C-alpha cells in the first residue's frame, strides 16, 4: 500500500518546515480505490474542511488534494504564541 508521510522533519516524504507542523504529522495511504488520511499523534491536529480528524477515508483516489486540508485551527495557533 503506497503511503506518504507528511511533517516538519526532513525525513518525511512531504516536508513542510512550519512550526505548527509536528515532526511526523500525518500520513496518506492509498489502497483499493480508497484514500486514508491519518493523524499520527500531531500536537496541533489534522483538519479536513475545518474539522479535526484522527482518520478519514475517502472512496475513490482523489486526483488533487486541497491545500487547506491540513490547516491548524486558530485555537491551536494561539497556544503556540
N, CA, C and O atoms as a GROMACS GRO file, in nm:
protein
  324
    1UNK      N    1   0.084  -0.116   0.000
    1UNK     CA    2   0.000   0.000   0.000
    1UNK      C    3   0.090   0.124   0.000
    1UNK      O    4   0.170   0.141   0.091
    2UNK      N    5   0.077   0.210  -0.100
    2UNK     CA    6   0.157   0.333  -0.104
    2UNK      C    7   0.119   0.426   0.011
    2UNK      O    8   0.001   0.453   0.034
    3UNK      N    9   0.220   0.475   0.082
    3UNK     CA   10   0.200   0.564   0.197
    3UNK      C   11   0.290   0.685   0.181
    3UNK      O   12   0.406   0.673   0.144
    4UNK      N   13   0.235   0.804   0.211
    4UNK     CA   14   0.311   0.928   0.207
    4UNK      C   15   0.307   0.990   0.346
    4UNK      O   16   0.199   1.019   0.397
    5UNK      N   17   0.424   1.010   0.406
    5UNK     CA   18   0.430   1.074   0.538
    5UNK      C   19   0.448   1.224   0.519
    5UNK      O   20   0.518   1.270   0.428
    6UNK      N   21   0.383   1.300   0.607
    6UNK     CA   22   0.385   1.446   0.599
    6UNK      C   23   0.422   1.502   0.736
    6UNK      O   24   0.370   1.457   0.838
    7UNK      N   25   0.513   1.600   0.738
    7UNK     CA   26   0.551   1.662   0.864
    7UNK      C   27   0.669   1.756   0.848
    7UNK      O   28   0.718   1.779   0.737
    8UNK      N   29   0.714   1.809   0.961
    8UNK     CA   30   0.822   1.907   0.963
    8UNK      C   31   0.960   1.844   0.943
    8UNK      O   32   1.051   1.908   0.890
    9UNK      N   33   0.977   1.719   0.983
    9UNK     CA   34   1.106   1.652   0.972
    9UNK      C   35   1.141   1.626   0.826
    9UNK      O   36   1.055   1.585   0.748
   10UNK      N   37   1.264   1.649   0.790
   10UNK     CA   38   1.310   1.632   0.652
   10UNK      C   39   1.302   1.487   0.605
   10UNK      O   40   1.307   1.462   0.484
   11UNK      N   41   1.289   1.392   0.696
   11UNK     CA   42   1.280   1.251   0.656
   11UNK      C   43   1.141   1.211   0.606
   11UNK      O   44   1.124   1.100   0.556
   12UNK      N   45   1.042   1.300   0.618
   12UNK     CA   46   0.908   1.273   0.566
   12UNK      C   47   0.910   1.278   0.414
   12UNK      O   48   0.997   1.341   0.354
   13UNK      N   49   0.814   1.211   0.352
   13UNK     CA   50   0.802   1.217   0.206
   13UNK      C   51   0.767   1.358   0.162
   13UNK      O   52   0.817   1.406   0.060
   14UNK      N   53   0.682   1.425   0.240
   14UNK     CA   54   0.646   1.564   0.213
   14UNK      C   55   0.685   1.644   0.337
   14UNK      O   56   0.622   1.633   0.442
   15UNK      N   57   0.789   1.725   0.324
   15UNK     CA   58   0.842   1.805   0.434
   15UNK      C   59   0.783   1.945   0.428
   15UNK      O   60   0.797   2.015   0.327
   16UNK      N   61   0.717   1.987   0.538
   16UNK     CA   62   0.661   2.122   0.548
   16UNK      C   63   0.727   2.189   0.669
   16UNK      O   64   0.688   2.163   0.782
   17UNK      N   65   0.827   2.274   0.645
   17UNK     CA   66   0.902   2.336   0.755
   17UNK      C   67   0.824   2.451   0.821
   17UNK      O   68   0.858   2.567   0.802
   18UNK      N   69   0.721   2.418   0.896
   18UNK     CA   70   0.636   2.516   0.963
   18UNK      C   71   0.627   2.478   1.110
   18UNK      O   72   0.610   2.360   1.142
   19UNK      N   73   0.637   2.575   1.200
   19UNK     CA   74   0.637   2.545   1.343
   19UNK      C   75   0.504   2.486   1.392
   19UNK      O   76   0.500   2.428   1.501
   20UNK      N   77   0.396   2.498   1.316
   20UNK     CA   78   0.268   2.439   1.354
   20UNK      C   79   0.259   2.291   1.316
   20UNK      O   80   0.168   2.221   1.360
   21UNK      N   81   0.353   2.244   1.234
   21UNK     CA   82   0.356   2.104   1.193
   21UNK      C   83   0.438   2.025   1.294
   21UNK      O   84   0.540   2.073   1.343
   22UNK      N   85   0.393   1.905   1.326
   22UNK     CA   86   0.473   1.815   1.408
   22UNK      C   87   0.582   1.753   1.321
   22UNK      O   88   0.573   1.754   1.198
   23UNK      N   89   0.684   1.699   1.385
   23UNK     CA   90   0.792   1.635   1.307
   23UNK      C   91   0.734   1.527   1.216
   23UNK      O   92   0.773   1.517   1.100
   24UNK      N   93   0.644   1.448   1.269
   24UNK     CA   94   0.571   1.348   1.190
   24UNK      C   95   0.424   1.377   1.217
   24UNK      O   96   0.372   1.339   1.322
   25UNK      N   97   0.357   1.442   1.124
   25UNK     CA   98   0.224   1.498   1.146
   25UNK      C   99   0.111   1.402   1.107
   25UNK      O  100   0.023   1.373   1.188
   26UNK      N  101   0.113   1.354   0.982
   26UNK     CA  102   0.008   1.265   0.935
   26UNK      C  103   0.060   1.182   0.819
   26UNK      O  104   0.169   1.207   0.766
   27UNK      N  105  -0.019   1.084   0.779
   27UNK     CA  106   0.014   1.002   0.664
   27UNK      C  107  -0.108   0.991   0.574
   27UNK      O  108  -0.222   0.999   0.620
   28UNK      N  109  -0.083   0.972   0.446
   28UNK     CA  110  -0.187   0.946   0.347
   28UNK      C  111  -0.157   0.808   0.290
   28UNK      O  112  -0.046   0.781   0.242
   29UNK      N  113  -0.257   0.721   0.294
   29UNK     CA  114  -0.242   0.585   0.243
   29UNK      C  115  -0.340   0.563   0.128
   29UNK      O  116  -0.456   0.602   0.136
   30UNK      N  117  -0.292   0.500   0.022
   30UNK     CA  118  -0.377   0.467  -0.093
   30UNK      C  119  -0.386   0.316  -0.104
   30UNK      O  120  -0.285   0.246  -0.105
   31UNK      N  121  -0.511   0.265  -0.114
   31UNK     CA  122  -0.528   0.121  -0.131
   31UNK      C  123  -0.667   0.092  -0.188
   31UNK      O  124  -0.765   0.152  -0.143
   32UNK      N  125  -0.675   0.003  -0.283
   32UNK     CA  126  -0.802  -0.047  -0.336
   32UNK      C  127  -0.911   0.060  -0.349
   32UNK      O  128  -1.016   0.050  -0.286
   33UNK      N  129  -0.885   0.161  -0.428
   33UNK     CA  130  -0.984   0.266  -0.455
   33UNK      C  131  -1.023   0.345  -0.330
   33UNK      O  132  -1.135   0.395  -0.321
   34UNK      N  133  -0.932   0.356  -0.236
   34UNK     CA  134  -0.960   0.428  -0.113
   34UNK      C  135  -0.838   0.509  -0.071
   34UNK      O  136  -0.724   0.463  -0.082
   35UNK      N  137  -0.862   0.628  -0.023
   35UNK     CA  138  -0.756   0.716   0.027
   35UNK      C  139  -0.784   0.741   0.174
   35UNK      O  140  -0.896   0.778   0.211
   36UNK      N  141  -0.684   0.720   0.260
   36UNK     CA  142  -0.700   0.739   0.404
   36UNK      C  143  -0.600   0.843   0.453
   36UNK      O  144  -0.480   0.830   0.429
   37UNK      N  145  -0.649   0.944   0.521
   37UNK     CA  146  -0.566   1.045   0.587
   37UNK      C  147  -0.568   1.012   0.735
   37UNK      O  148  -0.676   1.001   0.794
   38UNK      N  149  -0.451   0.997   0.796
   38UNK     CA  150  -0.444   0.957   0.937
   38UNK      C  151  -0.349   1.049   1.013
   38UNK      O  152  -0.232   1.063   0.976
   39UNK      N  153  -0.399   1.112   1.118
   39UNK     CA  154  -0.314   1.190   1.207
   39UNK      C  155  -0.232   1.089   1.289
   39UNK      O  156  -0.287   0.990   1.337
   40UNK      N  157  -0.103   1.114   1.304
   40UNK     CA  158  -0.018   1.020   1.376
   40UNK      C  159   0.033   1.080   1.507
   40UNK      O  160   0.150   1.070   1.541
   41UNK      N  161  -0.059   1.144   1.580
   41UNK     CA  162  -0.025   1.198   1.710
   41UNK      C  163   0.033   1.338   1.706
   41UNK      O  164   0.112   1.375   1.792
   42UNK      N  165  -0.006   1.417   1.606
   42UNK     CA  166   0.046   1.553   1.595
   42UNK      C  167  -0.001   1.639   1.712
   42UNK      O  168  -0.108   1.613   1.769
   43UNK      N  169   0.077   1.739   1.748
   43UNK     CA  170   0.044   1.828   1.860
   43UNK      C  171  -0.074   1.920   1.828
   43UNK      O  172  -0.157   1.946   1.915
   44UNK      N  173  -0.083   1.970   1.705
   44UNK     CA  174  -0.187   2.065   1.668
   44UNK      C  175  -0.304   2.002   1.594
   44UNK      O  176  -0.402   2.071   1.564
   45UNK      N  177  -0.297   1.875   1.564
   45UNK     CA  178  -0.406   1.807   1.497
   45UNK      C  179  -0.404   1.823   1.346
   45UNK      O  180  -0.333   1.908   1.291
   46UNK      N  181  -0.485   1.739   1.280
   46UNK     CA  182  -0.502   1.743   1.135
   46UNK      C  183  -0.648   1.775   1.108
   46UNK      O  184  -0.737   1.721   1.173
   47UNK      N  185  -0.673   1.863   1.012
   47UNK     CA  186  -0.807   1.913   0.985
   47UNK      C  187  -0.847   1.889   0.840
   47UNK      O  188  -0.765   1.902   0.749
   48UNK      N  189  -0.973   1.855   0.819
   48UNK     CA  190  -1.031   1.844   0.685
   48UNK      C  191  -1.154   1.933   0.685
   48UNK      O  192  -1.245   1.914   0.765
   49UNK      N  193  -1.156   2.030   0.595
   49UNK     CA  194  -1.268   2.125   0.587
   49UNK      C  195  -1.296   2.190   0.722
   49UNK      O  196  -1.412   2.210   0.758
   50UNK      N  197  -1.191   2.222   0.797
   50UNK     CA  198  -1.205   2.290   0.925
   50UNK      C  199  -1.241   2.200   1.042
   50UNK      O  200  -1.253   2.248   1.154
   51UNK      N  201  -1.258   2.071   1.018
   51UNK     CA  202  -1.295   1.977   1.125
   51UNK      C  203  -1.176   1.889   1.161
   51UNK      O  204  -1.109   1.835   1.072
   52UNK      N  205  -1.149   1.873   1.291
   52UNK     CA  206  -1.037   1.787   1.331
   52UNK      C  207  -1.067   1.641   1.299
   52UNK      O  208  -1.180   1.595   1.315
   53UNK      N  209  -0.965   1.570   1.255
   53UNK     CA  210  -0.980   1.428   1.224
   53UNK      C  211  -0.861   1.349   1.278
   53UNK      O  212  -0.748   1.398   1.280
   54UNK      N  213  -0.889   1.228   1.321
   54UNK     CA  214  -0.781   1.134   1.354
   54UNK      C  215  -0.758   1.043   1.235
   54UNK      O  216  -0.645   1.005   1.205
   55UNK      N  217  -0.869   1.010   1.167
   55UNK     CA  218  -0.860   0.928   1.047
   55UNK      C  219  -0.980   0.959   0.960
   55UNK      O  220  -1.093   0.969   1.009
   56UNK      N  221  -0.956   0.973   0.832
   56UNK     CA  222  -1.066   0.999   0.739
   56UNK      C  223  -1.042   0.919   0.613
   56UNK      O  224  -0.933   0.923   0.556
   57UNK      N  225  -1.143   0.848   0.569
   57UNK     CA  226  -1.133   0.767   0.448
   57UNK      C  227  -1.221   0.825   0.340
   57UNK      O  228  -1.329   0.877   0.367
   58UNK      N  229  -1.172   0.817   0.219
   58UNK     CA  230  -1.246   0.865   0.103
   58UNK      C  231  -1.242   0.757  -0.002
   58UNK      O  232  -1.134   0.711  -0.040
   59UNK      N  233  -1.357   0.715  -0.048
   59UNK     CA  234  -1.361   0.614  -0.154
   59UNK      C  235  -1.330   0.682  -0.287
   59UNK      O  236  -1.378   0.792  -0.314
   60UNK      N  237  -1.250   0.617  -0.365
   60UNK     CA  238  -1.203   0.676  -0.490
   60UNK      C  239  -1.079   0.758  -0.460
   60UNK      O  240  -1.079   0.842  -0.370
   61UNK      N  241  -0.975   0.735  -0.534
   61UNK     CA  242  -0.849   0.806  -0.511
   61UNK      C  243  -0.859   0.944  -0.573
   61UNK      O  244  -0.884   0.956  -0.693
   62UNK      N  245  -0.839   1.051  -0.494
   62UNK     CA  246  -0.850   1.187  -0.548
   62UNK      C  247  -0.735   1.219  -0.643
   62UNK      O  248  -0.624   1.170  -0.626
   63UNK      N  249  -0.764   1.301  -0.741
   63UNK     CA  250  -0.660   1.348  -0.831
   63UNK      C  251  -0.588   1.469  -0.773
   63UNK      O  252  -0.471   1.492  -0.803
   64UNK      N  253  -0.659   1.546  -0.690
   64UNK     CA  254  -0.599   1.663  -0.626
   64UNK      C  255  -0.645   1.667  -0.480
   64UNK      O  256  -0.756   1.624  -0.447
   65UNK      N  257  -0.560   1.719  -0.395
   65UNK     CA  258  -0.595   1.739  -0.254
   65UNK      C  259  -0.584   1.888  -0.227
   65UNK      O  260  -0.479   1.947  -0.252
   66UNK      N  261  -0.691   1.952  -0.175
   66UNK     CA  262  -0.684   2.096  -0.149
   66UNK      C  263  -0.579   2.128  -0.045
   66UNK      O  264  -0.558   2.053   0.050
   67UNK      N  265  -0.512   2.240  -0.063
   67UNK     CA  266  -0.404   2.281   0.027
   67UNK      C  267  -0.455   2.300   0.169
   67UNK      O  268  -0.380   2.275   0.264
   68UNK      N  269  -0.579   2.342   0.187
   68UNK     CA  270  -0.631   2.373   0.319
   68UNK      C  271  -0.668   2.251   0.402
   68UNK      O  272  -0.709   2.266   0.517
   69UNK      N  273  -0.655   2.132   0.350
   69UNK     CA  274  -0.700   2.013   0.422
   69UNK      C  275  -0.624   1.988   0.550
   69UNK      O  276  -0.670   1.910   0.634
   70UNK      N  277  -0.508   2.051   0.570
   70UNK     CA  278  -0.427   2.024   0.687
   70UNK      C  279  -0.404   2.148   0.772
   70UNK      O  280  -0.319   2.147   0.861
   71UNK      N  281  -0.478   2.255   0.748
   71UNK     CA  282  -0.455   2.381   0.817
   71UNK      C  283  -0.491   2.371   0.965
   71UNK      O  284  -0.601   2.325   0.997
   72UNK      N  285  -0.401   2.412   1.057
   72UNK     CA  286  -0.432   2.410   1.201
   72UNK      C  287  -0.540   2.512   1.233
   72UNK      O  288  -0.558   2.610   1.160
   73UNK      N  289  -0.612   2.490   1.341
   73UNK     CA  290  -0.717   2.583   1.382
   73UNK      C  291  -0.656   2.705   1.449
   73UNK      O  292  -0.538   2.705   1.486
   74UNK      N  293  -0.736   2.810   1.463
   74UNK     CA  294  -0.689   2.929   1.534
   74UNK      C  295  -0.657   2.896   1.678
   74UNK      O  296  -0.562   2.949   1.735
   75UNK      N  297  -0.736   2.809   1.737
   75UNK     CA  298  -0.714   2.769   1.875
   75UNK      C  299  -0.574   2.707   1.891
   75UNK      O  300  -0.503   2.739   1.987
   76UNK      N  301  -0.535   2.620   1.800
   76UNK     CA  302  -0.402   2.558   1.806
   76UNK      C  303  -0.294   2.662   1.784
   76UNK      O  304  -0.188   2.656   1.846
   77UNK      N  305  -0.319   2.759   1.695
   77UNK     CA  306  -0.221   2.864   1.668
   77UNK      C  307  -0.199   2.951   1.790
   77UNK      O  308  -0.086   2.992   1.817
   78UNK      N  309  -0.306   2.980   1.865
   78UNK     CA  310  -0.293   3.070   1.979
   78UNK      C  311  -0.216   3.005   2.093
   78UNK      O  312  -0.158   3.076   2.176
   79UNK      N  313  -0.215   2.872   2.101
   79UNK     CA  314  -0.141   2.804   2.206
   79UNK      C  315   0.010   2.820   2.188
   79UNK      O  316   0.084   2.815   2.286
   80UNK      N  317   0.056   2.839   2.065
   80UNK     CA  318   0.199   2.847   2.040
   80UNK      C  319   0.251   2.989   2.050
   80UNK      O  320   0.372   3.011   2.050
   81UNK      N  321   0.160   3.088   2.057
   81UNK     CA  322   0.203   3.229   2.061
   81UNK      C  323   0.244   3.272   2.199
   81UNK      O  324   0.283   3.387   2.219
   0.00000   0.00000   0.00000
